[in-house]
Amino acid sequence: MPPISEKFVLEQLKAVKFPGYSRDIVSFGLVKDIKVAGSDILVRMAVATNNPSVPETLKRESESSLRAIPGVSSVKVAIDITSPPDVSAGGQPGAATQIPGVKHVVAIASGKGGVGKSTVAANLVAALRRSGLRVGLCDCDIYGPSISLMFGATQERPMAMNDNTIIPMERYGIKLMSMGSLLDDTSPAILRGPMVTRATQQFLRQTDWSRLDYLILDFPPGTGDIQLTVVQTVALSGAIVVTTPQEVALIDVRKASSMFAKVNVPVLGIVENMSYFVCPSDGKRYDIFGSGGGKREATRLKVPFLGTIPIDIETREAGDRGMPIVLEKPENFVAKAYLQIATELHQKIEVEA
């Protein structure tokens, strides 16, 4: 049997992921030293976190991975723990921190695209605003931003101050940040993963969000790097998962909910979008994507079901015109559904705060 090398040990540790991330501990630079003496292995790591479960998990999974090496007799993993760096300046993952001046941060997420998540985010923040709350909306979908269009802000630009603080746009009393206002209609955001997460952190940490009751985050679909970076670095009051009724969407609801559970972010509830269509001519209801899937999934996951949002032509047209239906036509039955969801959300967060 060939001797165990430090290089082989390092390769073995690449199988260990940082809790809640898709990246391994070697690529994060956590492994500081490896010593091999015959069949004995000693690994020293350094991690910046205030979460005691992180080093416990890293130690357990690293030792388990190394014990699988043939011929190993003993394994020891020592972890040096320090306080996390200021996440606004980047750095390895650590404990989540508050955004200065923001009382509650709520993520709007979906396991897959095409469920109307951004429409829900835009109208939910508008409903909170109509309730008299101070609100902001950050479009974290860097590759496919749509919030600037939904608020008629495609021709507006945020301002940068001398100290690099970003002054967000403001429409209808709502503070906004979106990559859609930094690019023209035909310019794609051509960015690699680290640049995307850096841009997201700049939107969140360098923007003057001060004196907000709620900052709503419109996540991109799925459970990728942006979502994981935000939930690991920003103290969230919780997340709302948006779905449509059919099973193909509900499968991804489970993935999104599982991600939030792994990083200790409470799921505040599920919103079922595109629940049904009411024909304008005869008032007949059509369950185009099935019926009741969101409510059943909420029951299965033991999270609140916040409500259903039907397909509505006026809602789509209002978003295309740059004013969410909640603001343009608050008496519309879809607008009333959003207002009810916003009321339930606010009550739930204030009770649990």
Secondary structure in CASP SS format (residue, H / E / C, confidence):
PFRMAT SS
TARGET T0000
AUTHOR 0000-0000-0000
METHOD secondary structure of the structure
MODEL  1
M C 1.00
P C 1.00
P C 1.00
I C 1.00
S C 1.00
E H 1.00
K H 1.00
F H 1.00
V H 1.00
L H 1.00
E H 1.00
Q H 1.00
L H 1.00
K C 1.00
A C 1.00
V C 1.00
K E 1.00
F C 1.00
P C 1.00
G C 1.00
Y C 1.00
S C 1.00
R C 1.00
D E 1.00
I C 1.00
V C 1.00
S C 1.00
F C 1.00
G C 1.00
L C 1.00
V E 1.00
K E 1.00
D E 1.00
I E 1.00
K E 1.00
V E 1.00
A E 1.00
G C 1.00
S C 1.00
D E 1.00
I E 1.00
L E 1.00
V E 1.00
R E 1.00
M E 1.00
A E 1.00
V E 1.00
A E 1.00
T C 1.00
N C 1.00
N C 1.00
P C 1.00
S H 1.00
V H 1.00
P H 1.00
E H 1.00
T H 1.00
L H 1.00
K H 1.00
R H 1.00
E H 1.00
S H 1.00
E H 1.00
S H 1.00
S H 1.00
L H 1.00
R H 1.00
A C 1.00
I C 1.00
P C 1.00
G C 1.00
V C 1.00
S C 1.00
S E 1.00
V E 1.00
K E 1.00
V E 1.00
A E 1.00
I E 1.00
D E 1.00
I E 1.00
T E 1.00
S C 1.00
P C 1.00
P C 1.00
D C 1.00
V H 1.00
S H 1.00
A H 1.00
G C 1.00
G C 1.00
Q C 1.00
P C 1.00
G C 1.00
A C 1.00
A C 1.00
T E 1.00
Q C 1.00
I C 1.00
P C 1.00
G C 1.00
V E 1.00
K E 1.00
H E 1.00
V E 1.00
V E 1.00
A E 1.00
I E 1.00
A E 1.00
S C 1.00
G C 1.00
K C 1.00
G C 1.00
G C 1.00
V C 1.00
G C 1.00
K H 1.00
S H 1.00
T H 1.00
V H 1.00
A H 1.00
A H 1.00
N H 1.00
L H 1.00
V H 1.00
A H 1.00
A H 1.00
L H 1.00
R H 1.00
R H 1.00
S C 1.00
G C 1.00
L C 1.00
R C 1.00
V E 1.00
G E 1.00
L E 1.00
C E 1.00
D E 1.00
C C 1.00
D C 1.00
I C 1.00
Y C 1.00
G C 1.00
P C 1.00
S C 1.00
I H 1.00
S H 1.00
L H 1.00
M H 1.00
F C 1.00
G C 1.00
A C 1.00
T C 1.00
Q C 1.00
E C 1.00
R C 1.00
P C 1.00
M E 1.00
A E 1.00
M C 1.00
N C 1.00
D C 1.00
N C 1.00
T C 1.00
I E 1.00
I E 1.00
P C 1.00
M E 1.00
E E 1.00
R E 1.00
Y C 1.00
G C 1.00
I E 1.00
K E 1.00
L E 1.00
M E 1.00
S C 1.00
M H 1.00
G H 1.00
S H 1.00
L C 1.00
L C 1.00
D C 1.00
D C 1.00
T C 1.00
S C 1.00
P C 1.00
A C 1.00
I C 1.00
L C 1.00
R C 1.00
G H 1.00
P H 1.00
M H 1.00
V H 1.00
T H 1.00
R H 1.00
A H 1.00
T H 1.00
Q H 1.00
Q H 1.00
F H 1.00
L H 1.00
R H 1.00
Q C 1.00
T E 1.00
D C 1.00
W C 1.00
S C 1.00
R C 1.00
L E 1.00
D E 1.00
Y E 1.00
L E 1.00
I E 1.00
L E 1.00
D E 1.00
F C 1.00
P C 1.00
P C 1.00
G C 1.00
T C 1.00
G C 1.00
D H 1.00
I H 1.00
Q H 1.00
L H 1.00
T H 1.00
V H 1.00
V H 1.00
Q H 1.00
T H 1.00
V E 1.00
A C 1.00
L C 1.00
S C 1.00
G E 1.00
A E 1.00
I E 1.00
V E 1.00
V E 1.00
T E 1.00
T C 1.00
P C 1.00
Q C 1.00
E H 1.00
V H 1.00
A H 1.00
L H 1.00
I H 1.00
D H 1.00
V H 1.00
R H 1.00
K H 1.00
A H 1.00
S H 1.00
S H 1.00
M H 1.00
F H 1.00
A H 1.00
K H 1.00
V C 1.00
N C 1.00
V C 1.00
P C 1.00
V E 1.00
L E 1.00
G E 1.00
I E 1.00
V E 1.00
E E 1.00
N E 1.00
M E 1.00
S E 1.00
Y E 1.00
F E 1.00
V E 1.00
C C 1.00
P C 1.00
S C 1.00
D C 1.00
G C 1.00
K C 1.00
R E 1.00
Y E 1.00
D C 1.00
I C 1.00
F C 1.00
G C 1.00
S C 1.00
G C 1.00
G H 1.00
G H 1.00
K H 1.00
R H 1.00
E H 1.00
A H 1.00
T H 1.00
R H 1.00
L H 1.00
K C 1.00
V C 1.00
P C 1.00
F E 1.00
L E 1.00
G E 1.00
T E 1.00
I E 1.00
P E 1.00
I E 1.00
D C 1.00
I H 1.00
E H 1.00
T H 1.00
R H 1.00
E H 1.00
A H 1.00
G H 1.00
D H 1.00
R H 1.00
G C 1.00
M C 1.00
P C 1.00
I H 1.00
V H 1.00
L H 1.00
E H 1.00
K C 1.00
P C 1.00
E C 1.00
N C 1.00
F H 1.00
V H 1.00
A H 1.00
K H 1.00
A H 1.00
Y H 1.00
L H 1.00
Q H 1.00
I H 1.00
A H 1.00
T H 1.00
E H 1.00
L H 1.00
H H 1.00
Q H 1.00
K H 1.00
I H 1.00
E H 1.00
V H 1.00
E H 1.00
A C 1.00
END
